[in-house]
């Protein structure tokens, strides 16, 4: 079946005719949505930069930078996988694309762990988790992501962030459903979150 797919020219049609518009739409939606989100964060949360806002702002910035790499991919696929921007631009684009992809994953993980701490350990979170910690963690995420992306797609995968995010959400739901002081309606709200 795979041989028929590639021999029939369907793969070429997909990469030349479908990928450029898909990436183009993705870029437009991502830029508009994330620029609006960044504007809201900067204007509405100007004086209230708690840990969740710091991680969310970094996620938005990462998504904007990711979207800015997409025009080069649109051109690449529109030219039937012909890269015209030179080897340095190719490596830089792959590095930035990978960095921002991983940064998004890691900041979603940070948001998940932050929510876990806020819901399951609210007193610990209130007393020990501070905005400066989120800023330091965000800087470390960017450094780690740049380090991971530096071999340019040599390694791929997102198992660790996925497991941390899954474990955080599972732990929140587990603690909430075990708590006898929370009504069933409140438990359903947390489960839907």
C-alpha positions as CSV (number, residue, x, y, z in Angstrom):
1,X,0.0,0.0,0.0
2,X,2.8,2.4,0.9
3,X,4.5,1.7,-2.5
4,X,1.3,2.5,-4.3
5,X,1.0,5.8,-2.4
6,X,4.5,7.0,-3.3
7,X,4.5,5.6,-6.8
8,X,1.2,7.1,-7.7
9,X,2.5,10.6,-7.2
10,X,0.0,11.2,-4.3
11,X,2.9,12.0,-1.9
12,X,4.1,14.7,-4.3
13,X,0.6,16.1,-4.7
14,X,0.3,16.1,-0.9
15,X,3.6,17.9,-0.3
16,X,3.3,20.3,-3.2
17,X,-0.4,21.1,-3.3
18,X,-1.6,20.6,0.3
19,X,1.2,21.3,2.7
20,X,1.9,24.9,1.6
21,X,-1.7,26.0,2.2
22,X,-1.9,24.0,5.4
23,X,1.3,25.6,6.7
24,X,0.1,29.0,5.5
25,X,-3.2,28.8,7.3
26,X,-1.5,27.5,10.4
27,X,1.0,30.4,10.3
28,X,-1.8,33.0,10.0
29,X,-4.0,31.5,12.7
30,X,-1.0,31.0,15.0
31,X,0.3,34.5,14.5
32,X,-3.1,36.2,14.9
33,X,-4.1,34.1,17.9
34,X,-0.8,34.3,19.7
35,X,-0.3,38.0,19.1
36,X,-3.8,38.6,20.5
37,X,-2.9,36.4,23.5
38,X,0.4,38.3,24.0
39,X,-1.4,41.6,23.8
40,X,-4.0,40.5,26.4
41,X,-1.3,39.1,28.7
42,X,0.8,42.3,28.5
43,X,-2.2,44.7,29.0
44,X,-4.4,42.7,31.4
45,X,-1.7,41.1,33.5
46,X,0.8,44.0,33.6
47,X,0.9,44.2,37.4
48,X,0.0,40.6,38.2
49,X,2.8,38.5,36.8
50,X,2.3,35.3,38.8
51,X,3.9,32.0,37.8
52,X,1.1,30.9,35.5
53,X,1.4,34.2,33.5
54,X,5.1,33.8,33.2
55,X,4.9,30.3,31.7
56,X,1.9,31.3,29.5
57,X,3.8,34.3,28.1
58,X,6.8,32.1,27.3
59,X,4.5,29.6,25.6
60,X,2.9,32.3,23.5
61,X,6.4,33.7,22.5
62,X,7.5,30.2,21.6
63,X,4.4,29.7,19.4
64,X,4.9,33.1,17.7
65,X,8.5,32.2,16.9
66,X,7.4,28.7,15.6
67,X,4.8,30.4,13.3
68,X,7.5,32.7,11.9
69,X,9.5,29.7,10.7
70,X,6.5,28.4,8.6
71,X,6.9,30.7,5.6
72,X,10.2,29.1,4.7
73,X,8.5,25.7,4.9
74,X,5.7,26.9,2.7
75,X,8.2,28.0,0.1
76,X,10.2,24.8,0.4
77,X,7.1,22.6,-0.2
78,X,5.7,24.9,-2.9
79,X,8.9,24.5,-4.9
80,X,8.6,20.7,-4.6
81,X,11.2,20.3,-1.8
82,X,13.7,22.7,-3.3
83,X,15.5,24.8,-0.8
84,X,16.7,28.1,-2.3
85,X,17.9,30.0,0.8
86,X,21.3,28.3,1.3
87,X,22.6,25.8,3.8
88,X,23.0,28.3,6.7
89,X,19.4,29.4,6.5
90,X,18.3,25.8,6.2
91,X,20.2,24.9,9.4
92,X,19.0,28.0,11.2
93,X,15.4,27.3,10.2
94,X,15.5,23.7,11.4
95,X,17.1,24.8,14.6
96,X,14.5,27.5,15.3
97,X,11.6,25.2,14.2
98,X,12.9,22.5,16.6
99,X,13.6,24.9,19.4
100,X,10.2,26.4,19.4
101,X,8.5,23.1,19.0
102,X,10.2,21.7,22.1
103,X,9.8,25.0,24.0
104,X,6.0,24.8,23.5
105,X,6.0,21.3,24.8
106,X,8.2,22.1,27.8
107,X,6.1,25.3,28.7
108,X,2.9,23.2,28.6
109,X,4.6,20.9,31.0
110,X,5.6,23.8,33.2
111,X,2.0,25.1,33.2
112,X,0.8,21.5,34.1
113,X,3.2,21.1,37.0
114,X,2.3,24.7,38.2
115,X,-1.4,23.8,38.2
116,X,-0.7,20.6,39.9
117,X,1.1,22.4,42.7
118,X,-1.6,25.1,43.0
119,X,-4.4,22.5,43.2
120,X,-2.9,19.6,45.1
121,X,-0.4,21.6,47.3
122,X,-1.9,25.1,47.6
123,X,-0.1,26.1,50.8
124,X,3.2,25.0,49.4
125,X,2.6,26.8,46.1
126,X,1.4,30.0,47.9
127,X,4.4,30.0,50.3
128,X,7.3,28.7,48.1
129,X,6.5,29.0,44.4
130,X,7.3,32.6,43.4
131,X,7.4,34.5,40.1
132,X,11.1,34.7,40.2
133,X,11.2,30.9,40.3
134,X,9.0,30.8,37.1
135,X,11.4,33.2,35.4
136,X,14.4,31.2,36.3
137,X,12.7,28.0,35.2
138,X,11.7,29.7,31.9
139,X,15.3,30.7,31.2
140,X,16.4,27.2,32.0
141,X,13.8,25.8,29.6
142,X,15.1,28.0,26.8
143,X,18.7,27.0,27.5
144,X,17.8,23.3,27.7
145,X,15.7,23.5,24.5
146,X,18.5,25.2,22.6
147,X,20.9,22.5,23.8
148,X,18.5,19.8,22.7
149,X,17.9,21.3,19.3
150,X,21.5,22.1,18.6
151,X,22.2,18.7,16.9
152,X,19.4,19.8,14.5
153,X,16.9,16.9,14.7
154,X,19.5,14.3,15.7
155,X,17.2,13.2,18.5
156,X,13.4,13.5,18.3
157,X,10.8,12.8,20.9
158,X,8.8,14.4,23.7
159,X,8.3,11.5,26.1
160,X,9.6,13.2,29.2
161,X,7.4,16.3,29.0
162,X,4.4,14.2,28.0
163,X,4.9,11.9,31.0
164,X,5.4,14.9,33.4
165,X,2.2,16.6,32.1
166,X,0.2,13.3,32.2
167,X,1.5,12.5,35.7
168,X,0.6,16.1,36.9
169,X,-2.9,15.9,35.6
170,X,-3.4,12.4,36.8
171,X,-2.2,13.3,40.3
172,X,-4.5,16.3,40.5
173,X,-7.5,14.2,39.5
174,X,-6.5,11.4,41.9
175,X,-6.2,13.8,44.9
176,X,-9.4,15.6,44.1
177,X,-11.4,12.4,43.8
178,X,-9.9,11.0,47.0
179,X,-10.8,14.2,48.9
180,X,-14.1,13.7,50.9
181,X,-14.5,17.5,51.4
182,X,-15.0,18.2,47.7
183,X,-18.5,17.8,46.3
184,X,-19.1,15.6,43.3
185,X,-20.0,18.7,41.2
186,X,-16.6,20.3,42.1
187,X,-14.9,17.0,41.3
188,X,-16.5,17.0,37.9
189,X,-15.4,20.5,37.2
190,X,-11.8,19.6,38.1
191,X,-11.9,16.5,35.9
192,X,-13.2,18.6,33.0
193,X,-10.4,21.1,33.4
